[in-house]
Amino acid sequence: MNVMESVEVALDTSPENRGYTIHIGQALLTRIDLLLPHLPGKKAAIVTNTTIAPLYLEKLRSALTEQQVETFAIILPDGEQYKNWETLNLIFDALLKHRCERKTPLIALGGGVIGDLTGFAAASYLRGVPFLQIPTTLLAQVDSSVGGKTGINHPLGKNMIGAFYQPRLVLTDSATLTTLPDRELRAGIAEVIKYGLIHDATFFDWLEHHIKQLLARDPETMNYAIRRSCEIKAEIVSLDERESGVRALLNLGHTFGHAIENAMGYGAWLHGEAVAAGTLMAADLSLRLQRITSQDIDRIRRLFENAGLPTQGPDIAPERYLESMQLDKKVQDGAIRFILLDRIGKATLDNSVPAPLLLETLSACIANV
């Protein structure tokens, strides 16, 4: 039985209520009734990539055409290495060619790269047009499609150029995960584990007992993991839309992880793989600061291992890690702000980590290959 569940992202503290709904379930891609309220001009641009287009583009376009919605597709190259100015300009070129107006929404059909690029284009084109998210990877469904972070990478740092720009709707069809490669599925699970670590110890326990079902793509298990992840992110984003405080906790493992992605070259490590290794680094640093126990570390490492994710960073010189980490968005007054664990289920920010302990963590958590 296909049951749709919904999670509300409340942004009532903003100048205008820009809250929106995340719909989660199987076979939602053709639920055009959910999209129509956000397509007032009966015209939309669908932004996707060369991998997703053959799988889902025609299905979505046909369903929209049946409802007299005119669409055109912008098909981009696939990969983190294309999350840059050149690819962004391909979107602008198409929007101008088709004479898109301020009421013409952009629909992001794809993973995190497509969502970030489309959102940034929507924030910039004509100084802001509506956009909708239809995420097709687990990582995008539980993380990047929710919360309004958009942007592109720079050779010196990941996601350093962008805008906060909220979607009007997130339509999560978990059936799209049936075509997701195993490696990308595991990368998405890294972000799911993150939510348990920062905010919900009970969810972490549940993941320990259900990791095999997640890897097997059991629909009921998958939908629960997506919904709970979105609930946690929605709660945090509603408190801190623009990451001035508590929202930074969502970046557990990302300070180390982004350094891995940057140093290795975008696309060499998947984002979730880098976050997994980075989370173990953050946990190791938390242990050295006597915040968590060695038993906690063992549980965290075991869950990532059972998910088939890396638990050590690549063999990069500690100095290279530090150079990349200094370009992290959370750097404040020249100091790196780390997200650390006080226990499983509770994370905190710390901008006063002693340099010797950080170097010890980097040396201990790098794979010797």
N, C-alpha and C positions, 0 to 999 in steps of 0.2 A: 504494500500500500504506500502510495506516494503522499507523504505528509509534509506540508510546508510549515516552517517555523520562522518567526520574525524577531529581530532584535532592533530596538530603537537606539539611535545615536542622538542624544539630547544635547543641544547646544544653546540652551535657553539664556545663558549668560552673555551671549553675543549681542551686538546692537540690534540684529533682527534674528528671529528664530530660524536658524538654518539647519535644524535637525533633519534626519532622514532615516529611512528604514533599510535594514539588511534582510532580504528574504533568502532562506536557506532550504534546500530540498532537492529531490530528484526531478528531472524532466521539467525544469523551469525555463529553459532556453526559449521555448515557444510560448511562454505565458506573456503574450504581448499586452494583455489587459493590465499587467503591472507596470509596463513601460509607457503606455499611452498617455497617462496624466502628465508625463514629463516631455511629451512630444507635441507641443501645441501647434507648431507650424506644419506638422505632417511631413517633415523632412529631417533627415539625420545623417551624419557621417559616422561610419563604423571604422574604427582604427584597429587593425589586427596585424598579425605577422605571417610570414611564409609557412610556418608550421601549423598554426591554428586555422588559417583560412581554408585549407582543403577539408578540414574536419567539421567546422561549425559555421563558417560564414554564410553559406548558401541556406542553411537551415534557418538562421536568424533572419536573413534578408527576405526569404520567402514568406515567413510568418508576418513580417512587417508589411510586405507588399499586399498581403491579403487584407490588411487593415488600412489600405490606401496610404501607407507611409512611404514616401520616396526616400531611397537611400543610395549612397555611393560608398565604395570601400577605399580605404587607404591601407595598402598592404606593405608593411615595413620588413626589413631584414630581422632575423631572429637572433637574439643574443645580447648579453650584458654589454659587450664591446660596442654595440650600436646605440647605447643610451647616451647620445651626445648631441651637439649642436646641429651637425649635418643631418641626422635623422629627424630631429625636431623640425628642421626647415622643410623636410619633405611633407610634413603634416600641414604647415602653413601654406606651402605651394598649392596643395590640393584644395584647401579651404578657400583660397583666393580664386583659384581656377573655377571652382563651382559657385562662386559668389555667395558664400555662406554669410548669413546675417547674425545679429546678436541673439536671436531666438533659435538658431540652429544648434541642437545639442550634438556633442561628440559622445559616441558610445565606445568604451574601451573593451574590446573582446580579446582577452589574452591573460598573460601572467603579469608579474610585477613590473617588468620593463615597459610593457604596453600601457599599463595603468599609470605609471609615473610620467611617461612621455605624453600621454593623452591629457592627463590632468594639468600638466604644465602648459601644454598648448592651449587648453581651454581657459586657463587663468590668464593667458597672455593675448590670445587672439581677440581683437576688438575690445581689449581690456577686460575680457571676461564673458564667456559663453557657458551655458549649462553643459555638464557632462555626467554620464552614467557609467557605472562599473559593472561589467560581467566577467568576473575573474574565472580563469580556467585552470589555474594551478593551485595546489593546496596552500603554498606560501602566500599567494595573492589573496586567497579566500579567507585566510585567518589573520592576515596582517596588512599587506600593502594596499589593499583596496579600501580599507577602513581608516578613517582619521584625517584624510585630506592632505597628506604629505605628497608632494609631486616634485619632479625635478629630473636633472640629468647629472651624469658624472663629469668630472674634470680629470685630466691626466694626473693631477696632484692630489686628488681626493674624491671619495665617493659621495654622491648626492650633495655636493657643495653648492650647487646652483639650482634654485627652484622656488616654489611658493607653497604656502598653505592654501589649499583650495578644495573645498568639500564637494563630493559628488551629490547629486540629487537623489540617487538610489543605488543600492548594491544588490545585484541579482546573482545569487550564488547557486549554480546548478552543479551539485556534487557529482552528477553523472558524468561530467566532463573529466573527472579524475580517472575514469576507466582507460583513457588513452594517454595518461600521463606516464612518462618513463619512470621506472623504479627509482632512479637516482634523484629525480626531481621530487618524487613523493617523499623520500626520506628527508630531502632538504626542507620541505614544508613542515615535516614533523618536528624539526629543530625549533621552529617558531612556536609550535603548539606546546612543546615542553617548557619553553621560556615562560609562558603564562602561568603554569603551575609553580615554577620556581619563584616568580616575583610576587604572586598575589593569591595563590590558592593551593595550599598543601594537599587538600583533599583531591583536587584535580590531578596533582602530581601522582598521588597514590593510585588513582584510577588509571592513569597512563601506564604506570608500572604493570598493572594487571591486564591491560587491554592493548599493549603494543603490538602483539601478534595479529590481532583483529584489524588494527589500523594498517599494518603492512599488507594485510590480505585485502584491504579496501572494502571491508564489510560496511554496507551502506548505513546501517543504524549507528554503528560505532563511529563512523566517519562524520555523520551529521551531528552527533553529540559533540565530538571534539571541535568541529567548526563552530557550532553554536556557542559552546562555553568559551572558546577563545575570543569570539566576537563580543560576547557579553563583557568579558574582562577588559578588552580594549576599549569598548564603548564607554564603560564606566570611567576609565582613566582619562580618555579624550574629553569626555564631558566636563571633567574637572579642570583640564589644562589643555585647551585646544592647541596652543602655539608653543608648547614645550618650554614653559618658563619654570617648571618645577617637576611635579610628580610624573608627568608624561615621559620624562627622560628615563624612568625606570623600564620602559618598554625596550630600551636599548641594551639590556643585559647581554653581554657577549659581543656587542656590536663595535665597541671601541677597538678591541683586539681583532674582531672579524673583518672590519673595514680595512684595517692595516694589512691583513692577509690578502684580501682581494686586490688592494692597490699594489702591493709589492709583487704579487704573483702575476698581475695583469688581469684585467677584468674578463671574467668568463672561465679562467683556468680552474678556479674553485667556485662552485655554486654558492650563492649568498648563504643559504642555510647550512652548508658544510662549514663555511668560515665562521658562522655564528655558533655552531656546535663547538668547534675547537676554541673559539673565543670565550664561550660560556665556561668551559673547563678552566681556562686561564683565569677568568674572573673568580671562579670558585676557589682555585688554588690561592689566589691573592687574598681572598676572604679568610681562608684557613690561616695563612701566614699572619694576618692581622687579628687572629683569634676570635673571629666572628662566628665561624661555623666549625663543625667537628669533622674529623676524618671519616666518621661514619656517613655524614652527609655527602662528602665528596665521593665516597664509594657508591652510594645510591645514584648520584647524578651521573657518574661515569658509566655505571652499569646500564642505566636507561638509554643513554646516548649510544653505547655499544650495541645494545639490543635493537636499537633502531637502525643500525648499520651506518652510523655517522662517525666522523673522525673525532678523536678526543685529544689530539695533539696538533699543534700548528706545524706548518711546513718549516723546513730548515732554512730560515732567514736569519741573518745576523740581528741580534737584539737592537743594535743601533738603527737598523732599517725599520724595525717595528716602531721604535720610539719616534723616528722621523715622520712616519705616516700617522701615528697617533696624535702628534702635535697638530695635525690638520683636521682633527675630528671636530664636528660641529659643536660638541659639548665642551670644548676648551673655553675656559673663562679666566680672564686676566692672566693668560699664559699658562694656567694650570689645567692639566687633564682631569676632568671629572669622571670618576669611575663609578659604575653601578656594581655594587657588591651585595653579597648575601649575608643577612643576619641569621637566617635559617631558611630551610626549604619553605617557601610560601611568603617570604618577606625580604624585599630588597631595599637598599638605601643608596643615596648619592654620597660620594666622598671625594673631595678635591685635595686631600692632604696625605696621599699615599707616599710613604718614604721611598725614595728612588732605589735604595739597595734592595728593598723587598720586591719592587717591581722587576728589577733585573733578575732576582732569584726566580720569580715566577716565569719570566720569559725563558730563562735557561732550562728550567725544569719541564716546561710544557712544549718544547720544540722537538719534533721528531728527529732523531739522529739517523739520517739516511745518506 
